[in-house]
Structure formats: C-alpha cells, structure tokens
Amino acid sequence: MDEERQVIAPSKLYLGSALDAEGLRRIEQTLHLQYHKWDTQVGDVRTLSEQPLILAADEWGRLCHTAERLAAETLEIESIIVERPGWEQLLGVPRKAGNIVIKSSKGSRQVPRSMRFDFHPTADGWRVSEVNSDVPGGWTEGTVLPPLYRRAYPDFECPPSPLDSWGESVESLNPNGSVALLSAPGFLEDEQVVRGFARQLELRNIPCAMIQAPSALTWSEGICKLAMSGHRIGAIVRFYQAEWLCSFPRRTGWSDVLSTSSIPILNPAASMLSESKRFPLALNRLSGFETWRMVSPECRDPRDIDPWNCDDWVLKAAYSNTGDNVYILANMTAERRRELLRSALRSP
C-alpha cells in the first residue's frame, strides 16, 4: 500500500521533446481525414500537445493493475447499492430512473463493461478524481494518438488499443442481429466516438446501425428491431447519457433501452450508480475496498463542508459531462460561490 502511494519519480512520467509544426499538422490532418476526430481545436487554439506524455513501462503496468482492481471494486460496490433501498437517492440518481436501475441490475445478464478512471499525478502519488462508467469517451484518442506520435519517437512503445479491446468484447457477445449504436443528436464529440465504434464492428463484419433516439427502436415480446427497416437488433451500444434519456417522455421507449434483459446493453443501467460524482459517498458508508480508498481524494456532501472555508474544495454536480457543472470554488467570486453553494444545499 505504501508503495502505491509513493511520490512519482520524474523519470517515470515526463514530457517528450516537442514536435515540429509540420509533424503536428500531419497528426491533426490524419485525425480529421481517417479517424473521424474533428474537434482538435477550440476556436483558433489547437488542443493537441506538441509534446507527448512519456510514462515508464513499470509505472504504466502499475496504473493498469490499479485500474483493474478499481473496476472489480466498482462492480462489487454497485451490487451492494442495488440491495440497499434508498442508496440510489444518496447518489442523486434521477427519480424516473431509480427503480429501473435497481430492478434491471438484479439478475441481469453479464455484459462487458467499459470504465475510464481519471488518474492524476500529484505530490502524494496517483489520485483518481472519478470514474466515467456510463458513457466514457477518449476511445479514438487512446487508440490513435500513441502510434501517430510514435512515428517521431520510435524508441518508445505504444499501449494496447482500447478500441480493439472494445471490438473484441462486442464480438464475444455474438449478437443475434445488428448492433444499434445510440448517441445523442447534435453532439459532435459523441458522433466521433460512435463512428469509431462502427469502424471496429465493420472490421469484424458485424452489421451495425447508428441511431440518435430510443424511438428509432421497436420492442415486441423481448425482440428489438429498427423502426424504419425492421432489421433485428442483437445488442445496443448506448453512448447516450442515461440521465438525458430518462428526461424523455416514456413513449419514446427510453425505459426499454435501460431496463431490457433480452439483449445486451453496453453499458447497462447499473453504470449510473458509479457514474454519479457522489459515488464516493457510498464508499464512505462501507468497509473494505482499499484500492478506492487509496486513490480517492476526500469527498463530502455539500452540507458537510464549511461554506466560509471552502477554497480547498471542488464542487461537482452528481451528473455532469465534459467538465460542465464542475467548479473550483477558490476560483469563484464570493458572490458566485455563495450562489453555487446555496443551489447545492437546496438540492445536494
């Protein structure tokens, strides 16, 4: 345990030498034209780093091992939560989804799960700010960027491709029909991810269909089909935030997508439990789960902090995406801080 908490040596994690402008332009162009990755700029500012992050192989192995232990503990904690009435309210699960999440999690089929743990190097070692377990992104970046940068840094190895692993997991399901790729309309970053998924399925000769609403599916006696073509669906990949889905009218069929056990759903509704930024509050009520305790910073309910002494705290909404509704209180004006804390106390 002490070994895991050790300070990260500079030789284990550092930035490589800077790429020249032409090398970076080629990487950006390849992302745009070959890998459906179009958001490489914010306004006129390029988001690609000129310097790759270099991580020692043994340090990478340690992170992978920690992530695997965290994933196992996360699944175990989820299984405990579904057996304890009211705990979904502790996590802030939307009321319309609470019963569906609990019921669909009991006795549901085992399906592959994808999670992204956000590791941060700190003065005290690695810390995990959260787990993105509902619709985790970063698939294309994690798969494509390392080999693209490696052309300029041939002495270094690339980590395994997360998209390849995802494709192998879906292939192992042997879906009886097409795979429906469900994502929210109007979000370019989500479409990019889904196109990456579609590419993986096409490489494996698995038919798929990209859809942008649960109403694009019909359900009858446990059989799911595409509403327009009538083609049978053998699995659903849900890259549509569960809390967004449950804001729709029930007639759209969102509850079928979250509750069905007749076909595999990736990720299942249970992922809402650990996706909540209040997930560590459940951990606080349990014993064990030493890996989570080792890497998780202190987490509290907003009602349990001193509103006059909160500069060391970050305020997060229970469900937030791409950093929205995440506030570093020390960076807020006094008026804005009071406004945020009042809102959090009214609906913690």
C-alpha positions in Angstrom: 0.0 0.0 0.0 2.8 2.4 0.8 4.4 1.5 -2.5 1.3 2.6 -4.3 1.4 6.0 -2.5 5.0 6.8 -3.3 5.9 10.0 -5.0 6.1 9.6 -8.8 9.7 9.9 -9.8 10.4 12.5 -12.7 12.0 9.6 -14.6 8.7 7.7 -14.6 6.5 10.5 -16.1 7.7 13.3 -18.2 7.0 15.2 -21.5 9.0 14.3 -24.6 10.7 16.7 -26.9 8.4 19.0 -28.9 7.2 18.0 -32.4 7.8 20.5 -35.2 4.8 22.3 -36.6 4.7 20.1 -39.7 4.7 16.9 -37.7 1.8 18.2 -35.6 -0.1 19.3 -38.6 0.2 15.8 -40.1 -1.2 14.2 -37.0 -4.1 16.6 -36.9 -4.8 16.0 -40.6 -4.8 12.2 -40.1 -7.2 12.5 -37.2 -9.6 14.6 -39.3 -9.5 12.5 -42.5 -9.1 9.0 -41.3 -10.4 8.7 -37.8 -13.4 11.0 -37.5 -11.7 13.2 -34.9 -12.6 16.7 -35.9 -12.5 18.7 -32.7 -8.8 19.2 -32.5 -9.2 23.0 -32.0 -11.1 25.2 -29.6 -11.6 28.4 -31.6 -8.2 29.2 -33.0 -6.4 27.2 -30.3 -5.1 23.7 -31.1 -5.8 21.1 -28.4 -3.1 18.7 -29.5 0.1 18.9 -27.4 3.4 19.4 -29.1 4.9 17.1 -26.5 3.8 13.5 -25.9 3.5 12.2 -22.3 6.1 9.6 -21.6 5.3 7.0 -18.9 7.8 4.4 -17.8 6.6 0.8 -18.6 6.6 -0.3 -15.0 4.6 2.8 -14.0 2.1 2.1 -16.8 1.8 -1.5 -15.6 1.1 -0.3 -12.1 -1.6 2.0 -13.3 -3.2 -0.8 -15.4 -3.2 -3.1 -12.3 -4.7 -0.4 -10.2 -7.4 0.3 -12.8 -8.3 -3.4 -12.9 -8.7 -3.5 -9.2 -10.8 -0.4 -9.1 -13.1 -1.8 -11.8 -13.6 -5.0 -9.8 -14.3 -3.0 -6.6 -16.7 -0.7 -8.5 -18.8 -3.6 -9.7 -18.9 -5.0 -6.2 -20.0 -1.7 -4.7 -22.7 -1.4 -7.4 -24.0 -4.8 -6.4 -24.2 -3.7 -2.8 -26.0 -0.5 -3.6 -28.8 -2.2 -5.5 -29.6 -4.3 -2.4 -29.8 -1.3 -0.1 -33.1 0.7 -0.5 -32.6 4.4 -0.8 -28.9 4.4 -1.7 -29.7 5.4 -5.2 -31.1 8.6 -3.7 -27.9 9.1 -1.9 -26.1 9.1 -5.3 -28.6 11.5 -6.8 -29.9 9.1 -9.4 -32.8 10.8 -11.2 -36.2 9.7 -9.7 -37.5 8.4 -13.0 -34.5 6.1 -13.4 -34.0 4.9 -9.8 -36.4 2.0 -9.9 -35.4 0.9 -13.4 -31.7 1.0 -12.4 -32.3 -1.2 -9.3 -34.7 -3.7 -10.9 -32.6 -4.1 -14.1 -29.5 -4.7 -12.1 -30.9 -7.6 -10.2 -30.4 -10.9 -12.1 -29.4 -9.1 -15.2 -27.1 -10.8 -17.8 -23.4 -10.3 -17.5 -22.1 -8.0 -20.3 -18.8 -6.3 -20.9 -18.4 -3.0 -19.1 -16.2 -0.1 -20.1 -14.9 2.4 -17.5 -12.4 5.2 -17.7 -10.6 6.1 -14.4 -9.2 9.6 -14.4 -5.8 9.3 -12.9 -3.9 12.5 -11.9 -0.3 12.7 -10.8 0.0 14.6 -7.5 2.7 15.3 -4.9 1.3 12.3 -3.0 1.2 9.9 -5.9 -1.6 9.0 -8.3 -5.2 10.1 -7.4 -8.4 9.3 -9.2 -10.9 12.1 -9.5 -13.7 10.0 -10.7 -14.7 7.0 -12.8 -16.6 7.6 -16.1 -18.6 4.4 -16.2 -21.8 5.4 -18.1 -20.6 6.7 -21.5 -16.8 7.0 -21.2 -15.0 8.8 -24.0 -11.4 9.0 -25.2 -11.5 5.9 -27.3 -10.1 7.4 -30.5 -7.5 9.4 -28.7 -6.3 6.4 -26.7 -6.1 4.2 -29.8 -4.8 6.5 -32.5 -2.7 9.2 -30.9 0.1 7.0 -29.5 1.0 5.4 -32.8 0.7 8.7 -34.6 3.2 10.3 -32.2 5.4 7.3 -32.2 6.5 8.0 -35.7 8.6 10.8 -34.3 9.6 8.8 -31.2 10.5 5.3 -32.4 12.3 4.3 -29.2 9.0 4.2 -27.3 6.2 1.6 -27.2 2.5 2.2 -27.5 -0.1 1.0 -25.0 -2.7 -1.5 -26.2 -5.6 -0.1 -28.3 -8.8 0.4 -26.2 -10.9 0.3 -29.4 -9.5 -3.1 -30.3 -10.4 -4.4 -26.9 -13.9 -2.9 -27.2 -14.4 -4.6 -30.5 -13.2 -7.9 -29.2 -15.7 -7.6 -26.3 -18.6 -6.9 -28.6 -17.6 -9.7 -30.9 -17.6 -12.1 -28.0 -21.3 -11.5 -27.5 -22.0 -13.0 -30.9 -25.1 -10.7 -31.3 -28.1 -12.2 -33.0 -28.7 -9.3 -35.3 -27.3 -5.8 -35.9 -25.7 -3.7 -33.2 -27.5 -0.4 -32.6 -25.2 2.5 -31.8 -27.2 5.0 -29.9 -25.9 8.5 -29.4 -27.4 12.0 -28.7 -28.0 14.2 -31.7 -26.2 17.5 -32.0 -23.0 16.5 -30.1 -20.1 16.1 -32.5 -17.8 14.6 -29.9 -20.3 11.8 -29.3 -20.8 11.1 -33.0 -17.0 10.8 -33.3 -16.9 8.1 -30.7 -19.8 6.2 -32.3 -18.1 6.3 -35.7 -15.0 4.8 -34.1 -17.2 2.0 -32.7 -18.8 1.5 -36.1 -15.4 1.2 -37.7 -14.4 -1.6 -35.3 -17.6 -3.5 -36.0 -17.2 -3.2 -39.7 -13.6 -4.6 -39.4 -15.2 -7.7 -37.7 -18.1 -8.0 -40.2 -20.7 -7.2 -37.6 -23.6 -5.2 -39.0 -24.5 -2.0 -37.2 -26.8 1.0 -37.4 -26.2 4.4 -36.0 -29.3 5.9 -34.3 -30.0 9.1 -32.4 -33.2 8.4 -30.4 -34.6 5.5 -28.5 -37.8 5.8 -30.6 -35.7 4.5 -33.5 -36.2 1.1 -31.9 -39.4 -1.0 -31.5 -39.9 -3.7 -28.9 -42.2 -6.7 -29.0 -42.1 -9.7 -26.7 -38.4 -9.1 -26.0 -37.4 -8.7 -29.6 -35.9 -5.4 -30.6 -35.9 -4.1 -34.2 -35.1 -0.9 -36.1 -38.3 1.0 -36.6 -37.6 2.1 -40.1 -36.2 -1.1 -41.7 -37.5 -3.8 -39.4 -34.0 -5.3 -39.0 -33.5 -7.2 -35.8 -31.2 -5.8 -33.2 -28.9 -8.1 -31.3 -27.2 -5.6 -29.0 -27.3 -1.9 -28.1 -24.3 0.2 -27.5 -25.6 3.2 -25.6 -23.4 6.2 -26.0 -26.3 8.4 -24.7 -26.1 9.6 -21.1 -28.6 7.7 -19.0 -29.7 10.9 -17.2 -30.5 12.5 -20.5 -32.5 9.5 -21.7 -34.8 9.4 -18.6 -35.8 13.1 -19.2 -37.7 12.0 -22.3 -41.4 11.0 -22.3 -41.9 7.3 -21.7 -43.5 6.9 -25.1 -40.1 7.3 -26.7 -39.0 3.9 -25.3 -36.1 5.1 -23.2 -37.1 2.8 -20.4 -36.8 -0.2 -22.6 -33.3 0.7 -23.5 -32.3 0.9 -19.9 -34.4 -2.0 -18.5 -34.3 -4.7 -21.1 -32.6 -8.0 -20.3 -33.5 -9.7 -23.6 -30.4 -8.3 -25.4 -27.1 -7.0 -24.2 -26.9 -3.3 -23.5 -23.4 -1.7 -23.2 -23.2 0.0 -20.7 -26.1 -1.3 -18.6 -28.3 0.9 -16.5 -26.3 0.0 -13.3 -23.5 2.2 -14.6 -25.5 5.2 -13.5 -24.6 4.3 -9.9 -20.9 4.6 -10.2 -21.1 7.4 -12.8 -22.6 9.7 -10.1 -20.0 12.1 -8.7 -21.5 11.2 -5.3 -20.3 7.6 -5.7 -17.5 8.1 -3.1 -20.3 8.9 -0.5 -21.5 5.3 -0.8 -17.9 4.2 -0.3 -17.8 6.2 2.9 -20.5 4.0 4.3 -18.8 0.8 3.5 -15.8 -1.1 4.8 -13.1 -2.5 2.6 -12.4 -1.5 -1.0 -8.9 -0.5 -0.2 -7.9 0.4 -3.8 -10.6 3.1 -4.0 -9.6 4.4 -0.6 -6.0 4.6 -1.6 -6.5 6.7 -4.7 -9.7 8.7 -4.0 -9.4 12.2 -2.6 -11.6 13.2 0.3 -15.3 13.6 -0.8 -18.1 15.1 1.1 -21.8 16.1 0.8 -22.0 19.9 0.3 -23.9 20.1 3.6 -20.8 18.8 5.4 -18.4 21.5 4.4 -17.9 24.9 5.9 -19.2 27.4 3.4 -16.9 30.1 4.8 -13.8 27.9 4.5 -14.2 26.0 1.2 -11.3 27.2 -1.0 -9.8 23.7 -1.0 -12.9 22.1 -2.4 -14.2 21.4 -5.9 -18.0 21.4 -6.3 -19.4 18.8 -8.8 -23.0 18.1 -9.9 -23.9 14.5 -9.4 -24.1 14.1 -13.2 -22.0 16.3 -15.3 -20.3 15.8 -18.7 -17.2 17.2 -20.3 -16.5 19.3 -17.2 -19.8 21.2 -17.1 -21.1 21.9 -13.6 -17.6 21.4 -12.1 -16.5 24.4 -10.1 -13.2 25.1 -8.4 -14.5 27.2 -5.6 -11.2 29.1 -5.0 -11.5 30.5 -8.5 -15.1 31.8 -8.0 -16.0 35.3 -6.9 -17.5 35.4 -3.4 -21.0 36.1 -4.9 -20.8 33.3 -7.4 -19.5 30.9 -4.7 -22.5 31.7 -2.4 -24.9 31.2 -5.3 -23.4 27.8 -6.1 -23.4 26.7 -2.5 -27.0 27.8 -2.0 -28.0 25.8 -5.0 -26.1 22.7 -3.9 -27.6 22.9 -0.4 -31.1 23.2 -1.8 -30.5 20.1 -4.0 -27.4 18.3 -2.7 
